[in-house]
Amino acid sequence: MTDGLVDGYSRSGRFITFEGPDGSGKSTQLRSLAARLRSEGYDVLETAEPGGTEIGQQIRRILLDGRNEELSAVTELLLMFAARAQNTDQWILPALRDGKIILCDRWTDSTLAYQGSGRGLGSEVVLEVDRIACRGLVPDLTIYVDIEVEAGLSRAKARNQKTEAIETRLDEQALDFHKRARAAYLRLVSDEPDRVKLIDGDRSPSAVAEDVYETVSALLYKQAPTTAS
């Protein structure tokens, strides 16, 4: 989806999402790309799911706190979309209207992978809630940073121990849960090759960053930077 309307909302910017298994390095790559695009004159908004807005951050704390073991799959799904709906209305749609480049760490593809497949709720349920919460907003481009599940979880656990993180609930799920999520991501790559682009994450961050930049440049090259001299 490019220029046009999202549920009656005019858009002229670009919406790019980053996806990947836990520990893939996608968040690092998003920040790296944001810095590079800003240096070229683009007006960039960085956001994340769940999170982004202050309300979204409060929901995120509930979702990812490792102590909330009793959180049900349906509650998890609805909370994910509650944060996403707030992000859509408060930040993303206004930024698209203003012609910004939005870089978002996870979007509905994550929910298809983790709640739809990992939790077994199914894609139809996920997409029905997406229709209500996101009002037809689909990324122009999705960067999927791929890594083997075991390697990604090892990275994630090392990171959590180093930072004494409490946002560990999903990282701590069973290995089969994470394998189902990765398989769902790979199906998305196969089903939507024009939108979802696979980047091999099992390399140096700089090598991954170059592939990410080239992939995004293919989308942006016709759109002049908004503040370039």
Buried (B, 14 or more C-beta within 10 A) or exposed (E): EEEEEBEEBEBBBBBBBBBBBBBBBBBBBBBBBBEBBBEEEBBBBBBBBBBBBEBBBEBBBBBBBBEEEEBEEEEBBBBBBBBBBBBBBBBBBBBBBEBBBBBBBBBBBBBBBBBBBBBEBEBEBBBEBBEEBBBEBBBBBBBBBBBBBEBBBEBBBEBBEEEEBEBBBBBBBEEEBBBBBBEBBBBBBEEBEEBBBBBEBBBEEEEBBBBBBEBBEEBBEEBEBBEEE
